[in-house]
Amino acid sequence: MFRSPRAVAVGRFAGGALLLCVLGVALLIDLGADTLHHQGTGVLLPLSTAAAAAGALPAVGIRLPPSVLAWGACGVALVSLVCSAGLGVVAAGGGSVLDEASDTYTLFEPAALMVLLHVTARRGSPAGTAVALPLLMTAVVLRPLVIEVDEGSSIVALILTLVASGALASGLTVRLVVAARRQREEQIRLEQRLGFARDLHDFVAHHISGIVVQAQGARAVAARKPQAVGDALELIESTGAEALTAMRKMVGALREDTVPDTRAPGTDAVRALVADCRLPGARVDLTETGPADSLPADAAHLVERVVMEALTNIRKHARDCTTARVHLDVSRRRVTARITDDGHHRPSDGTGGTGGYGLRGLREVTDAAGGTLTAGPGPEAGWHVVLELPLPLRQVPR
């Protein structure tokens, strides 16, 4: 579910404030019990408590770079472990022996260390986190056991282990969720880039190739029929305007966060495409079978793109072509588009098979929609492109 930046900021503030209150209450309990001023511990407990307090700062609103956070957590854990070792030495030295194992740990320090454990597992750099997490777990669990290992200290250590494991698991879970979300967003951006690349090839290249062919035709007839040049230039102008409109639509789609789907159902776009197609020395025929006007918008759009690509390839590669045919067969469960011509295609044209960016991209979209797209030489001459789509389609990338 999408959350606004303001809601995210409020959530972070509330979470930080709650943690700050919990840690504050724990510290007040320790101060009230006078644990930090035990005569046998000297400065060891205040030192480790201060280090833990500094380590908990990233959880209450202070943002640190991932590497600083992870390696700082390593330093805090090492301070706690050194203090634990010092307490063990004090307990073993006699004279100022501590009365109970409970005198060696406070309520605030393990709470702060577990908060740091969660935050480091969630946001720390990979290398530093791999070092910090074992050190923090050891620092939390070891403290109750530094004086003696008995039933009471073992129970406390077990409880701390369970709680610290929960903090570690929650931090790692959030980290994995964030990584998966970023990967999904990157995949969506990649699919969008591929979609725009297909649109660039399908629509703009179609118009540009038409302009090139029309310009070549105008130059060919200029010497013999000067009066025909004006009509050719007018056609080039209209085709260029269509290419500019298509380019503006794609730029607008790139600039907008969401692009509404304004495609209408039916095959009117395919009819207009065939009617406006200009093939030098050839005619383009369209035949329809079945309820073509009821074709869903997503299927009609894909059919339009395939027909556009096929006609563009005929214009560019079909030599001596006299006739191009587009046949649409629409039924309740399937739509079939067949585009054929009678020209001569070179095998290296890239108009079918695995070559050519246009048909390659359209084949990917067709496969995603649950259909098939084939292209190859006809039984006698020319080139055949056949699109078969089930109705309704699976989700099709735009």
C-alpha positions as CSV (number, residue, x, y, z in Angstrom):
1,M,0.0,0.0,0.0
2,F,1.3,3.4,-0.9
3,R,2.0,5.8,1.9
4,S,2.7,9.5,1.5
5,P,6.1,10.9,2.5
6,R,4.4,12.8,5.3
7,A,2.8,9.6,6.7
8,V,6.2,7.9,6.6
9,A,7.8,10.8,8.4
10,V,5.1,10.8,11.1
11,G,5.5,7.1,11.5
12,R,9.2,7.4,12.0
13,F,8.8,10.2,14.5
14,A,6.3,8.2,16.5
15,G,8.5,5.1,16.5
16,G,11.5,7.1,17.6
17,A,9.5,8.8,20.3
18,L,8.2,5.4,21.6
19,L,11.7,3.9,21.7
20,L,13.0,7.0,23.4
21,C,10.3,6.7,26.1
22,V,11.1,3.0,26.6
23,L,14.8,3.6,27.0
24,G,14.2,6.6,29.2
25,V,12.0,4.5,31.6
26,A,14.7,1.7,31.7
27,L,17.4,4.3,32.5
28,L,15.3,5.8,35.3
29,I,14.7,2.3,36.8
30,D,18.5,1.7,36.7
31,L,19.2,5.1,38.4
32,G,16.5,4.5,41.0
33,A,18.0,1.1,41.8
34,D,21.4,2.7,42.0
35,T,22.8,-0.1,39.9
36,L,25.2,2.2,38.0
37,H,27.0,3.2,41.3
38,H,27.8,-0.2,42.6
39,Q,31.1,-0.1,44.5
40,G,32.4,-3.3,42.9
41,T,31.9,-2.2,39.3
42,G,33.7,1.1,39.4
43,V,33.3,2.9,36.0
44,L,32.7,-0.3,34.0
45,L,28.9,-0.2,34.1
46,P,28.6,3.6,33.5
47,L,31.0,3.2,30.6
48,S,29.2,0.4,28.9
49,T,25.8,2.1,29.6
50,A,27.1,5.3,28.0
51,A,28.3,3.4,24.9
52,A,25.0,1.7,24.6
53,A,23.2,5.0,24.9
54,A,25.3,6.4,22.1
55,G,24.6,3.4,20.0
56,A,20.8,3.8,20.4
57,L,20.8,7.3,18.9
58,P,20.2,6.2,15.3
59,A,16.9,4.6,16.4
60,V,15.5,7.8,17.8
61,G,15.8,10.0,14.7
62,I,19.5,10.5,14.1
63,R,20.3,9.2,10.6
64,L,23.8,7.9,10.0
65,P,25.4,6.5,6.8
66,P,25.1,2.7,6.7
67,S,28.9,2.2,7.0
68,V,29.2,4.5,10.0
69,L,26.1,2.9,11.7
70,A,27.5,-0.7,11.2
71,W,31.1,0.0,12.3
72,G,29.9,2.2,15.1
73,A,27.8,-0.7,16.3
74,C,30.9,-2.8,16.3
75,G,32.6,-0.3,18.5
76,V,29.7,-0.2,21.0
77,A,29.6,-4.0,21.1
78,L,33.4,-4.1,21.8
79,V,33.1,-1.6,24.6
80,S,30.3,-3.7,26.2
81,L,32.4,-6.9,25.8
82,V,35.5,-5.3,27.3
83,C,33.4,-4.1,30.2
84,S,32.0,-7.6,30.7
85,A,35.6,-9.0,30.7
86,G,36.6,-6.3,33.3
87,L,33.6,-7.2,35.5
88,G,34.7,-10.9,35.3
89,V,38.2,-9.9,36.4
90,V,36.8,-7.8,39.3
91,A,34.6,-10.7,40.4
92,A,37.5,-13.1,40.3
93,G,39.9,-10.8,42.1
94,G,38.4,-11.1,45.6
95,G,38.2,-8.2,48.0
96,S,35.6,-6.2,46.1
97,V,33.8,-9.3,44.8
98,L,30.3,-8.6,43.6
99,D,27.6,-10.1,45.7
100,E,25.3,-11.3,42.9
101,A,25.5,-11.8,39.2
102,S,22.5,-9.4,38.8
103,D,24.8,-6.6,39.9
104,T,26.7,-6.8,36.6
105,Y,24.0,-5.8,34.2
106,T,21.4,-3.0,34.0
107,L,18.0,-2.8,32.3
108,F,19.0,0.0,30.0
109,E,22.1,-1.4,28.4
110,P,20.6,-4.6,27.0
111,A,17.6,-2.7,25.8
112,A,19.8,-0.2,24.0
113,L,22.0,-2.9,22.6
114,M,19.0,-4.8,21.2
115,V,17.6,-1.6,19.6
116,L,21.0,-1.1,18.0
117,L,21.0,-4.7,16.9
118,H,17.6,-4.1,15.1
119,V,18.7,-0.9,13.5
120,T,22.0,-2.3,12.3
121,A,20.4,-5.4,10.9
122,R,18.0,-3.1,9.1
123,R,20.2,-0.3,7.7
124,G,23.9,-1.1,8.2
125,S,26.3,-1.6,5.4
126,P,26.7,-5.3,4.4
127,A,30.4,-5.8,5.5
128,G,30.0,-3.9,8.8
129,T,26.7,-5.5,9.6
130,A,28.2,-9.0,9.2
131,V,30.7,-8.1,11.9
132,A,28.5,-6.1,14.2
133,L,25.6,-8.6,14.5
134,P,27.5,-11.4,16.2
135,L,29.3,-9.0,18.4
136,L,26.1,-7.4,19.6
137,M,24.4,-10.7,20.2
138,T,27.4,-11.8,22.2
139,A,27.4,-8.6,24.2
140,V,23.8,-8.9,25.1
141,V,23.9,-12.6,26.1
142,L,27.3,-12.7,27.9
143,R,26.7,-10.0,30.5
144,P,24.5,-12.1,32.9
145,L,27.1,-14.9,32.8
146,V,30.3,-13.0,33.6
147,I,30.1,-13.5,37.4
148,E,28.8,-17.1,37.6
149,V,26.6,-19.5,35.6
150,D,23.7,-20.5,37.7
151,E,20.0,-21.0,37.3
152,G,19.1,-17.3,37.6
153,S,21.8,-16.0,35.3
154,S,21.0,-18.7,32.7
155,I,17.3,-17.8,32.7
156,V,18.2,-14.1,32.2
157,A,20.6,-15.0,29.4
158,L,18.0,-17.2,27.7
159,I,15.4,-14.4,27.9
160,L,17.8,-11.9,26.5
161,T,18.7,-14.4,23.7
162,L,15.1,-14.8,22.7
163,V,14.4,-11.0,22.7
164,A,17.6,-10.2,20.9
165,S,16.8,-12.9,18.3
166,G,13.4,-11.2,17.8
167,A,15.1,-7.8,17.3
168,L,17.6,-9.4,14.9
169,A,14.9,-11.2,12.9
170,S,12.7,-8.1,12.7
171,G,15.6,-6.0,11.4
172,L,16.6,-8.5,8.8
173,T,13.0,-8.9,7.7
174,V,12.6,-5.2,7.1
175,R,15.9,-5.2,5.3
176,L,14.8,-8.0,3.0
177,V,11.4,-6.4,2.4
178,V,13.1,-3.1,1.4
179,A,15.5,-4.9,-0.9
180,A,12.7,-6.8,-2.6
181,R,10.7,-3.6,-3.0
182,R,13.6,-1.9,-4.6
183,Q,14.2,-4.8,-6.9
184,R,10.6,-4.8,-7.9
185,E,10.7,-1.1,-8.6
186,E,13.8,-1.5,-10.7
187,Q,12.1,-4.3,-12.6
188,I,9.1,-2.0,-13.2
189,R,11.4,0.8,-14.4
190,L,13.1,-1.7,-16.8
191,E,9.8,-2.9,-18.2
192,Q,8.7,0.7,-18.7
193,R,11.9,1.5,-20.5
194,L,11.4,-1.6,-22.7
195,G,7.9,-0.5,-23.4
196,F,8.9,3.0,-24.4
197,A,11.6,1.5,-26.6
198,R,9.0,-0.6,-28.3
199,D,6.7,2.4,-28.8
200,L,9.6,4.4,-30.2
201,H,10.3,1.7,-32.7
202,D,6.7,0.9,-33.6
203,F,5.2,4.3,-34.0
204,V,8.0,6.8,-34.7
205,A,10.0,4.5,-36.9
206,H,6.8,3.7,-38.9
207,H,6.3,7.4,-39.7
208,I,10.0,8.1,-40.3
209,S,10.3,5.2,-42.8
210,G,7.2,6.6,-44.5
211,I,8.8,10.0,-44.8
212,V,11.9,8.5,-46.3
213,V,10.0,6.5,-48.9
214,Q,7.8,9.5,-49.8
215,A,10.9,11.7,-50.2
216,Q,12.5,9.1,-52.5
217,G,9.4,8.9,-54.5
218,A,9.1,12.7,-54.8
219,R,12.7,12.9,-56.0
220,A,12.1,10.2,-58.6
221,V,9.0,12.0,-60.1
222,A,10.4,15.5,-59.8
223,A,12.0,15.5,-63.3
224,R,9.0,13.8,-65.1
225,K,6.0,15.2,-63.2
226,P,6.9,18.5,-61.4
227,Q,3.3,19.0,-60.6
228,A,3.3,15.9,-58.4
229,V,6.0,17.2,-56.1
230,G,3.6,19.4,-54.3
231,D,1.3,16.5,-53.4
232,A,4.3,14.5,-52.3
233,L,5.6,17.3,-50.1
234,E,2.1,17.7,-48.5
235,L,2.1,14.0,-47.7
236,I,5.6,14.2,-46.2
237,E,4.4,17.2,-44.1
238,S,1.4,15.3,-42.7
239,T,3.4,12.2,-42.0
240,G,6.0,14.3,-40.2
241,A,3.3,15.9,-38.1
242,E,2.0,12.5,-37.1
243,A,5.6,11.5,-36.1
244,L,5.9,14.6,-34.0
245,T,2.6,13.9,-32.3
246,A,3.6,10.4,-31.5
247,M,6.9,11.6,-30.1
248,R,5.1,14.2,-27.9
249,K,2.8,11.5,-26.5
250,M,5.8,9.4,-25.5
251,V,7.6,12.4,-23.9
252,G,4.4,13.2,-22.1
253,A,4.2,9.6,-20.8
254,L,7.8,9.8,-19.6
255,R,7.1,13.0,-17.7
256,E,4.0,11.8,-16.0
257,D,3.9,9.4,-13.0
258,T,0.7,7.7,-14.3
259,V,-0.6,7.6,-17.9
260,P,-4.3,7.1,-18.3
261,D,-5.4,4.4,-20.7
262,T,-7.4,6.3,-23.3
263,R,-7.5,3.6,-25.9
264,A,-10.9,2.8,-27.4
265,P,-12.1,-0.8,-28.2
266,G,-12.4,-1.9,-31.8
267,T,-10.2,-1.8,-34.8
268,D,-10.7,1.8,-36.0
269,A,-7.0,2.5,-35.5
270,V,-6.1,-0.5,-37.7
271,R,-8.4,0.7,-40.4
272,A,-7.0,4.2,-40.3
273,L,-3.5,2.7,-40.4
274,V,-4.2,0.7,-43.5
275,A,-6.0,3.6,-45.2
276,D,-3.1,6.0,-44.6
277,C,-0.4,3.5,-45.6
278,R,1.5,4.4,-48.7
279,L,3.5,1.7,-50.5
280,P,5.2,2.8,-53.7
281,G,3.6,0.8,-56.6
282,A,1.5,-1.3,-54.3
283,R,-2.0,-1.3,-52.8
284,V,-2.9,-2.3,-49.3
285,D,-6.2,-4.2,-48.7
286,L,-7.9,-4.8,-45.4
287,T,-10.5,-7.6,-44.8
288,E,-12.3,-8.4,-41.6
289,T,-14.1,-11.4,-40.3
290,G,-16.2,-11.5,-37.2
291,P,-17.2,-8.7,-34.8
292,A,-14.1,-6.6,-35.2
293,D,-15.7,-3.5,-33.6
294,S,-16.1,-5.4,-30.3
295,L,-12.4,-6.2,-30.0
296,P,-11.1,-5.2,-26.5
297,A,-8.9,-2.2,-26.4
298,D,-5.7,-4.0,-25.2
299,A,-6.1,-6.6,-28.0
300,A,-6.8,-3.9,-30.6
301,H,-3.8,-2.0,-29.5
302,L,-1.5,-5.0,-29.9
303,V,-3.0,-5.8,-33.3
304,E,-2.4,-2.2,-34.4
305,R,1.3,-2.4,-33.3
306,V,1.8,-5.7,-35.2
307,V,0.1,-4.4,-38.3
308,M,2.1,-1.2,-38.1
309,E,5.4,-3.1,-37.8
310,A,4.6,-5.5,-40.6
311,L,3.6,-2.7,-43.0
312,T,6.8,-0.8,-42.1
313,N,8.9,-3.8,-42.9
314,I,7.0,-4.2,-46.2
315,R,7.7,-0.6,-47.0
316,K,11.4,-1.0,-46.2
317,H,12.3,-4.5,-47.4
318,A,9.7,-5.8,-49.9
319,R,11.1,-5.3,-53.4
320,D,8.7,-5.4,-56.4
321,C,5.7,-5.6,-54.0
322,T,2.3,-5.0,-55.7
323,T,-0.1,-6.1,-53.1
324,A,-0.1,-6.2,-49.3
325,R,-3.1,-7.7,-47.5
326,V,-4.2,-7.4,-43.9
327,H,-6.8,-9.8,-42.7
328,L,-8.4,-9.8,-39.2
329,D,-10.4,-12.7,-37.9
330,V,-12.2,-12.0,-34.7
331,S,-14.2,-14.5,-32.7
332,R,-15.4,-14.6,-29.1
333,R,-12.3,-16.4,-27.9
334,R,-9.6,-15.5,-30.3
335,V,-8.3,-12.8,-32.7
336,T,-6.0,-13.5,-35.6
337,A,-4.2,-10.9,-37.7
338,R,-2.4,-12.0,-40.9
339,I,-0.3,-9.6,-42.9
340,T,1.1,-10.8,-46.2
341,D,2.7,-9.3,-49.3
342,D,4.0,-10.6,-52.7
343,G,7.3,-8.9,-52.7
344,H,10.9,-10.3,-52.5
345,H,12.6,-10.2,-49.1
346,R,16.3,-10.7,-48.5
347,P,17.0,-13.3,-45.8
348,S,19.2,-10.7,-43.9
349,D,16.4,-8.1,-43.8
350,G,15.7,-8.7,-40.1
351,T,12.0,-8.7,-40.9
352,G,11.2,-12.0,-39.1
353,G,12.6,-14.8,-37.1
354,T,14.7,-13.6,-34.3
355,G,16.1,-10.5,-36.1
356,G,14.8,-7.0,-36.0
357,Y,14.0,-5.0,-32.8
358,G,10.4,-4.4,-33.8
359,L,9.2,-8.0,-34.2
360,R,11.4,-9.1,-31.3
361,G,9.8,-6.7,-28.9
362,L,6.3,-7.4,-30.2
363,R,7.0,-11.2,-29.7
364,E,7.9,-10.5,-26.1
365,V,4.6,-8.6,-25.6
366,T,2.6,-11.2,-27.4
367,D,4.1,-14.0,-25.3
368,A,3.3,-12.0,-22.1
369,A,-0.3,-11.7,-23.4
370,G,-0.6,-15.5,-23.9
371,G,-0.5,-15.3,-27.7
372,T,1.9,-16.2,-30.5
373,L,3.6,-14.1,-33.2
374,T,5.2,-15.8,-36.2
375,A,7.0,-14.3,-39.2
376,G,8.6,-15.9,-42.2
377,P,8.5,-16.3,-46.0
378,G,5.2,-17.3,-47.6
379,P,4.6,-20.6,-49.4
380,E,5.0,-19.0,-52.8
381,A,6.4,-15.5,-52.4
382,G,6.5,-12.6,-50.1
383,W,6.5,-12.5,-46.3
384,H,3.8,-13.6,-43.8
385,V,3.3,-12.2,-40.3
386,V,0.6,-14.0,-38.2
387,L,-0.6,-12.8,-34.8
388,E,-2.8,-15.1,-32.7
389,L,-4.3,-13.8,-29.4
390,P,-6.6,-15.4,-26.9
391,L,-9.5,-13.3,-25.5
392,P,-9.3,-11.9,-23.0
393,L,-5.6,-11.2,-22.8
394,R,-3.3,-11.6,-19.9
395,Q,-1.9,-8.3,-18.7
396,V,0.0,-6.7,-21.6
397,P,2.8,-4.2,-21.0
398,R,2.1,-0.9,-22.7
